[in-house]
Amino acid sequence: MRRHVALALLLVALVAGCDEEEPLPPRPPPQAALPPPSAATTETFADSGQCAQCHLADAGPVLRDPAGHDISPVGTWRASMMSLAARDPFYLAVVSEERQEGDAKQVDSTCLRCHAPAGHVETSGALTFEELLTGKSPAAVLGRDGVTCALCHQIKSDRLGTETSFTGGFVIGPDRAIYGPHNSVVTEPMQFFVNFTPTFASHMGRSEVCATCHTVIVKGVVEQATYLEWRSSSLSPGKPCQWCHVPQVDEAQNALSEPISKFPAGLAARTPYGRHEFMGGNAYLLRLVAENEAWVQSGIPAADLQRAIGAAEAHLRSAAKLTAVGVERKGGGAAFRIIVENQTGHKLPTGYPSRRMWLHVVVRANGKVVFESGALDRAGRLAGDDDGRVRKHLDVVSSQDRVQVWGATLVDADDRPTHRALAARRVGRDDRILPAGFAPTGMDVTRTATIGVFSDPDFQPGSDGVGFTLGSVPVDAEVEVTLLYQTLTRDLIEKIDRGRTPLTTQFVDMARASPPEPVTMAELRFTIP
């Protein structure tokens, strides 16, 4: 009898064990520091340091705005995520996961063409991830230069805006022509120093240049479609991407007019003149780079990174507007609706689908909180985080444990949320707020479609609203509303830790030491009568 009981208990234990996840292997040691920038010249490219000879401000007044800020092309670009595209620890960690789970060669070809484009082109697509991380070849050096000067300014007009240009399908010519938006160029200095020929090209001011890497379609799944979103908005075509992301005004909003180079002396001022800041929503990742320069080895001055972080946060604060409507009492309770207006030319938030935003609503009466929705808990999580399911869109919030979170979610073959684009089989949710005038046509209809928004009457081009119903609220209660944004969540950081690669260890250690706190995009206060 005892033997039978023991066998039965063993069988129960085995069956129970089948439902448990396999234990993870030990965390590998973190990745060694990346190599610092160095010089590289090939028949096609030169590193950004060579461009800096003439296009980086020095102590003099040239390439500076009236307040004395460096507005030079290299000085503003080098502290951007374009410059850091191949040194971004988050990107590197996710690519290492993709390679571990899939075809490493395919991953390299797909992911390096936009994050290490000069190295990718230099090797005709053969640059490997390992070479990018540790190699000393010219292609590796150029790859680690990110989306570098000589790459962008050699993109030809061929097939721009077409299907074949997307997902890194830009064309680089063999003639070493450096394209820019200005006529009457002075060619000799650049030809002498770096063997490039400055050439006027109107396409450098068009969104279609940006579209080559900001429309990413992997195995038929749209990972990001910022250009397609803009193309379907009221800003197209009159206000291209450069209008906001390469601003032609200084911080006081005065139009810029400045020589494009500090050498030779006496060059005429150019108008328009764009600051190559490429501002977006990546303040958190810039902060990680600043805090971990010993590993990233970007060579970017700390003051430049701090300035870029502030600029990114300011850029986020310009992206949305909040309005309260329908504020009324209902018996002993109250109701109101918060309208979020999208002030950008694309979905909000846009880009890589780790990004999200939500409303934090606090109602106070007599100095006490009587209602609060959208607060992070002590672990830095929102209600509903990490439940393994795709979040549902909400039109009304009636309890403190419900939060409307705007974002997009990729799902895998089992319909589970995934952050890995190459594991995705479709977009499972996309309730990001549409840009004004949103009216897609052709293939853009399906590629930019809203997914998971049902019977929400005020989800429309340019805005969305969330209703709040409160059961019991004293008279003259004060309402504080904050629209918050995160580049990525703490749950995503823990998921990446399961990748168990040296780069996931490195990134997760950085992120745990400096967790992703939300950034305020907009605020609103009002009283419930």
N, C-alpha and C positions, 0 to 999 in steps of 0.2 A: 504493500500500500504506500509506504513512504517513497518508494522508488517512483510510483506512478504520480504522486503529488509533485515530486521534484521535477519530473519530466514536463508536467503540465505548467509548472511555474516557469520553467525554462522556455517553453513555447510561448507563453504570454509575454515574457521579456523580449523574445526575438521579434514577435509581432509588433509590440510597442516600439521597439527600436527602429522598425521600418519607417515610422512616421517622423522620426527625428532627422534633422539635417546632419550630413556627415561632418565630423569635426574638421575645422580648418587646419591646414599645416601651420607651423610656426611662422611668425612674421619674419621676412628676410631683412637683413641689414639695409639701411637706407642707401639710396643711390649716391655715389660720389659726386662732388661738386662738378658743375658744368665747366668746360674750358672758357677762359675769358675771351673777349673779342680779339681778333688779330687781323692782319692785312691779307687780302686776297684779290688778285686780278687775273681774269681769264679773257679769252677772246670775246666774251659776251658781257661780263659783269665786272664791277668793282665794289668793294665793301663800302659801307656808309662812312667809315672813317676818312676815306679819300674824298668823299663829297663834302665832308666837314671842313676841309681846307678852305673852302670859299663860302660855304652855306651854313656856317655856325658862327654865331655872334662872339666877338671877343669883348675886351673892355671898352671899346669905342662905341659911338652912338649908332653905327650902321647895324641894321637888322634888329633894332630895338624899337618898341613903341614909345609914345611920349612919356609914359611913366617909367621907362627904363627897362621894361621886361623884355627878355629874349623872345623874339618872334621869328627867329630864323627857321628855315625849313628843317634842318637837322636838329636844332635845339628843341623844337616843339615835338618833332616826331619821335625822338629817342626815348622819351618818357611815356610813350603811348603803348597800348597793347598791340599795335601793329609792329612796332619794334621788338616787342617781347613775345611775339607769336610762337617762336620756337623755344623760348625759355620759360614759358608759363608753366608752373609746376602742376596746375590742375589739368591742363591739356596733356602734358607728358604722362601723367598718371593714367588718364583715361585711355590714351593710345596704348600704353603698356598692357592694360587690361584687354583691349581689343585684340592685340597681337597674341596674347596668351590664349584667348578663346577662339580665335579664328585664323585665317590665312595671313601670316605675317607679311608676305609680299604684297598682297592686296591691300592690307591696312596701310602699309608704307606708301604705296602708290596713291591711295585715296587721301590720306591725312597730311602728307608732307607737301602735296602740290599747292596747298594754300597757306600752310603754316611755315614752311621752309621753301618757298617757291623758287628762289634763285638756285638753290642747291638741287632741287628737283629738275629744273630746266637744264642746268649744267650737265647733269648725268643722264639726260633723256629719260627721266623717271626712275633711274636705278638707284638713287640715293637711299640707303637703308637707315632705319631708326637708330641702330647701333652706331653707325658712322656719324649721324647727326649728334648723338650724345657725347661721343668721345673722340671722333676723328679729327685729323689735322689737315686733311686734303682741302684744296680750295673750295670744293663743293660743300664740304661740311662747315667750313668757316662761313661761307655765304649763306648756307641754310640757317645757321644759328643767328644770322643777322635779321631774321624774321622777314616781314614784308618790307623789304629794303628799298632804298631810293632807286637804284639802278633797275630793279625789277618793275616797279609800278610805272616809272617814267619811260620804260621801253615797251609797254603794252601797246600794240598796234590797234587800229580801228577795225581790223578784220573780224567779222562775225560777232561783234559786240551786240548784246541784247538778244542774241539767238539762243536756241536750246544748246547748241554745241559749245557756247561760251561759258555755261554754268559749271559749277563744281570744279573750278580751277581750269576752265578751258580757254584761258587767254592765249594770245599769240605774241611771241617775242620774235622780233626780226633780227637778221644777222648784220645789220648795217650800223650798229652802235649809235642810233639816233635817240637822243633824249627828248621826249615830247613834253611840251608845256603849253600853257594857254596864252603866251605872249608873242606878239609879232615883233619885227625889227630886233632880232636877237643878236647879241655879240658872241660869235662862235669861237674866236681864237683861244681865249684862256682855257675853256673846258677841253678843247681839242688838244692843247699843249699838255695840260696836266694829267688828264685821264683818258684821252683819246675817245671822247664822246662828242657828238655834234648836237648842240641845242637846236631843236626843230619845233616850229609852231604846229600845234595840233589841237583843234577845237574839242576833240573827243575827251581830252583830259578833264574837262569840266562837266562831263556827263555822268549820270548814275550808272550807265552801262559798264563803265570801267569797274566800279565797285561791285556790280552784279556778278562778276566772274567768280568771286569767292564768298559773296553774301547771298548766293542762291545755291544751297547744298542739297543735292538729291542723291541718296545712297540706296542702291537696289530698289529704285522706284519709290522710296519713302522720303518725304520732304523733311529733312532735319532742320533746315531754316530757310526762310523765303523773304528776307527783309526787302530785297529789291522788288520782288513780285508784289509785296504788300504796298510798297511805295508806288509802283506802277499802276496800282488799282485805286490810288487815293487822289484827292483833289490837289495835292502838291505836284503831281506829275502833269506835264514835264517841266513846269516853270521853275520849281524849286528842287533842284537835284540834291543828292546826298551831301555833296560838298557844301551846300548852303548852310547846313547846321554843323557838319563834322569837320569842315575845313573853313571856319568862319573868316569872313573878309573884314571883320571889325575888331577893334581892340576890346579890352574888358569894360571900357566905358561906352561901348557900342558906337564908337567913331570909326568911319571907314578908314581902312589902312591904305597907305601909299608909301612904298619903300622899295629900294633897290633889292633885287633878288639875290645879290651876292655882294660880299664885302671887297671882292677883288675882281677886276682892277678898280681903283679908286675913281670916284666921279661917275659911276653908272647912274643912269636916269632911274627915278622912282617908277615902280610899276603899280598900276591899278587895273583890275583888282589884285590884291595881295592876300593870299590865304594862309592862316596859321595852321600848320600841319599837326594839329593836336589830336585829331580823330577821336574826339570825346565820345564816350558811350556810358554804359552803366557798370563799368568794371572797377569801381573804386576799391572793392575788397581785394581783388587779385593784385592790383597795384600795391596795396598795403602789404600783402604777403611777400611780394617781391622786395619791397623796401625793408621789411623786417628780416629777410633771409638773403640779403645780398651776398653773403659769404658763400652761399650755395649757388644762387642764380648767376653770379658773376657777370652782371649786365654791364658794369662800368658806368652806369648812369649816376650822376651826382645825387646824393640824398635829397638835397633841396629841390631838384627837378622833380623827383618822384612825389614828394610831399605836395608840390604845387599841382601836379597832375591829379593826385587824389582829390584835392580840393576842387579842381575844375570838373572832375567826373561827378562829384556829389552835387555841385551847382548845376550841372547839366541835367541831372535827374530831377532837381527841383523845378526845372523849366518844362518838364514833360507832361504835367497833368494839373488839372484844376478841380477843386471840390466845391459843390453847391448843395445846400440843404433845401429841400422842397417838401410841401405837405406836412409841415410840423403842426401837430394837433393833439389834443387830449382825447382819450377814449375811456370814459368812466374814470377809474382811479389810475389808469395807465396812460400811455402816450404812443404816438406813431410818428415816424418821419422817414424821409427817403434821402439818401446821399447819392448825388449824381457825380460820377467821375468822368471828366472830359479829357480825351486824348489830344494833347497839343503837338504831337509828332506826326510824321508822314508815313508811319508804319504801325503795325500792331503794337500794343503796349501791355507787357514788355515784348520785345522782339528778340530774334537771334536764337542762340543755343537754348534748348528747352529746360535748362536747370533753373531758369530765372522765374521769379514770381513776385506778385504784389498783392496786398490785402489791406482792408480797413481795420484799424484799431479804434474802437469806439468805447469811450468811458463816460458814464453818466454819474454826476456827483450831486448830492443834495445835503445841505448842512455840513459840508466838509467830508462826507462819507461817500464811498463808491457804492451805488445801488445797482449798477449794471456795467459789465465789461465784456466785450467780445473782441477777439483778435490779439490777446496778450500772449506772449511767449511764456512757457513755463520755465522752471529753474534749469531744465536741460536744454533750453533754447528751442523748444518745439511748439508748434501750433496744435490746437485741437484737430484731430484727424490725421496728423502726420504719421507716416510709417505704418499704416494699417494694411499695406500690401494691395490696396485697391486704387483705382483711378478716382480722384476727387470728383464730386458732383457739383455742377453749377447751382448756385442759390440765388433766388430773386428776393427772398425775404429771410431775415434772421430774427428769430423769436426767442432764442435761448443763448446763454453765454457760452455754451460749448459748440456753437456753430459759427463758422467763418467762411465768407466768400473769398476764395483765393483765385486770382486771375493768373493763368499760365497755360502751358502746353505740356502734354505727356506722351512720350513714345511708349508703345507696348510691344512685347515680344510675341513669339508664336503661341504662348499660353495666355495671352492677354494680360500679362503682368507688366507693371511699369518698369521701364529700363532707361538708364542714362547712356547706354551704349548704342550709337547710331547703327552700327553694323549688326546689332542683335535685333533691331526694331523691325517689325513687320507692318506697322501702320501707326498713324497718329490716333491715340485713343481718346484724347481730349484736347480741345483748343478753344477756350473761352476768353482769350486775350482781347482787350478792347480794340475795336477796329479804328483805323484812321478816318478822318472826315472825308466824305465823298466816296467812300469805299464802294467800288462798282467793278469787280473783276470781270474779265471776258476770256473766252477761249479756255485754254488749259489752266489759266490762273484761277478759274472758278473752283475747281476741285483742289488745286494745290494750296489755296489760301482759305479754304472753307472753315467756317466755324463748326466745331464738333462738340456736342454735349450740351448745347444751350437749347432748352425746350421751353416754349410758352413764356418767354421773358419779353414783355411788350416794349420795354425801354432799352433792350440791347440792340443798338442801331449804330450805323456809321458815325463815329466820332465820340460816342459815350456809352456808358452803362450805368444803371442805378441799382442800389440795394436798399430794400425797405427794412426798417427796424420796428418791431412791435414790442413794447415793454408792458408787462403786466401791472406793475405798481410803481408809480413815480410821483414824488412830492411836487407841488407847485414850484415853479422857478428853478427847476433842476438845470444844472449846467452840463452841456454836452461838448466833449472834446473828440474830434475826429482826426485821425492821422492816416494818411496813405503811406504804407511802408513797402520797401523793396528789398529783396535779397538776390544776390547773384547765384547762390546755392544754399542748400539747407544742411543742417547738421546730420540729418538722416542720410543724405547723399554722401557725406564724408565717411560715415560708418560703412555704407555699402561699398565705397571704393576701397576701404581697408580690407574687404574680403577678397580683393584681387590678388593680394599676396605677391606683389612684385616689389623690387627695390624702389621703384618710382612711386608706387602707391604708399609704401611706408613713409617715404620722404614727404609726400604731399600731406598725408594724414597727420603726421607729426607736426608739420607747420600749422595746419588748420586747427588741430586740437589746442595748440598753444595760443592761437589767435582766432577764435571762432567767428563765423560770419554774422556780425550784428546787422540788423536791418537799417536801411538808410531812409530818412524821411523825404518823401517826394512832395507832399502838400499837407496843409493843416487847415482846420476849420473849427470855429467855436460858435455856439449859439445857445439860447435859453429856451426851455420848454415852458410855455406860459401856464 
